[in-house]
Amino acid sequence: MYSTALLLRIAKMVSVFAIGIMALLIVIGNTTDYYTNYYFVEHVMKMDTIFPDSKIHYRHIDNPVLFHIGYIFIITMETAMTFCCLKGSWLLFKNLKSTPGTFHASKNWAVAGLITGIIIWFLGFEVIGGEWFAMWQSSTWNGLGSAERIISFLGLTMIFITF
């Protein structure tokens, strides 16, 4: 049987790899089926499905160019996250049997990928989408549950790999 230290290193590498694969699948989905999630971004920014009597409708954006820019920015960030997590998991794999210092130093790309994911799903979806555009008020275009699930795994993985 392998040592606990080695198994924990493998678990760290696998966790980052799994996040990288998830991000890759998201990028593939968002580029090959562009308009499905584009409409999500559009409706969130339009705020057309939030409570009708809400006093924050002044925040809405009704410009298709800005919808595309926002969505392409999200896809670009997801692509960067994919690259960082997959490269990070590869570096962790390459250094599985290295000294503790070398293994720890090889976490930089993984951490960068996880930070990018936190920016996307916490800052982008929870803060901007959920609070500024009141996505939480929409029964149709509400991605907060998915964002919370992803943020939970990103945060737990960040904590896990840094120890």
N, C-alpha and C positions, 0 to 999 in steps of 0.2 A: 504494500500500500504506500502511496505517496505521503509525504509529510503534510501536516496541516498548513504550514506556510506556503508550500507549493500549490496546494489545492485552493487556498485563498487567492493567490496570484492568478490562477486559472479562472476562478470565479470573477475576478475583476476584469480580466481580459474578455471573458465571454459576455459580461454585462455591457461593456462598452461596444463590443462587436454587435450584440443584439440591438442596441440603440442605433448603431450605424446602419444596420440592415433595415430597421423600421424607418429611419429617415430616408434611406434610398427608395424604399417602396412608396413612401409619401411623395417624393420627388417624381418618381415614375408615374404615379397616379395623377399628380397635379399637371404634368406635362402631356401625358397621353390622353387625358380626359379633362382638358383645360377648363372647359366651361362649367363643369359640375361645381367645383369649388370657387370658381370665379363668381358665380351667382351668389354663393354664400358671402363672399367679401362685399359684393355689390349691395346686397340687402342689409348687411350689418352697417355699412357706411351710409346707406340711404336712411336707415332707421325707420323703414316703412312698416315694420311689424312690431314695433314696441307699443306700449300702452298708448291709446289714442289721446288721452288727456295728460300725458306726460309733459312737463314744462321744459324739457331739454331737447325738443325737436330742432332747436336752433343749431345744434351741433352737426346736423346731418350734412352729408356731402352728396351731391347729385351730378357728378361729373364722370362719365365713362372713362376718360383718360386717367383720372386719378384712381379709379377702380383697378384698371390694368396695371398702373404703376405700383400700387399697393400690393397687388397679387403677385406680380413679377418679383417685387422685393422679398416677399415671403418665400417664394420658390428659390430665390437666390440664397437667402439665409439657410433654408433647408438643405440646399446643395452644399453650402459651406459646412454645415453641421455633419452631413454625410461624410464628406471628405475627412474632416478632422477626427470623427469617431472611428472610421475605418482605418485611417492611418494610425490613430492612437492605439487601437486594438492590435494592429500589426506590430507596433513598437513594443507593446506589452508582451506579446507573444515572443518576439525576438529576444526579450530580456527576462523570460520566465526564470531562468536559472542563474541570472546575474546576481551580483551583490545587492543587498537591500538599497544602497545608495543609487546604484545604476538603475535598478528597477523603478525606484521612486522618481528619478529624473526622467524616465521614459514616459511618464504620465502626462506630460505637457500638452500633447495633441488631444488626448482624451479629455482632459479638463477643458481645453478650448472648445471642443465639440459640445460638451455638456453645457458650458456657459452659453454657447450659441443657441442651444435648445431652450434654455431657460429664458433667453431674450425673446425667442419666437413665441413660446407658449405661455409664459407668465406676463412679460411686458406687452407682447403683441395681442394675445388673445384675452388674458384675464384683465389686464390694466386698460389697454386701449379699446379692445373690442367689448369687453365685459362692462367696464365702468364708463369710459368716455362715450361710447356709442350705445350703451345700455343694452348690450346683447342679452343680458340676463332677463330682460322683459319680454323677449321674443320666444314664443312657444315653437316657432318654425325654424328660425335661424339662430340657434343657441348652441355654440360649441364649447361651452364652459365645462361640461362633464368630461368630454374628451381631453380638453386641455389640462384639467386637474389630474386626470389619470396619468397623462404623459409627464407633467411636472413632478408628480409624486415619484415616479420611477427615476427621472433625471436627478432629482434632489437626493434620493436614497443612494443612487449610484455614485453621485459626487462625494457624498459622505464616505461611502464604502471604499472607493478607490483611493481616497486621500489618506487613509489609515493603513 
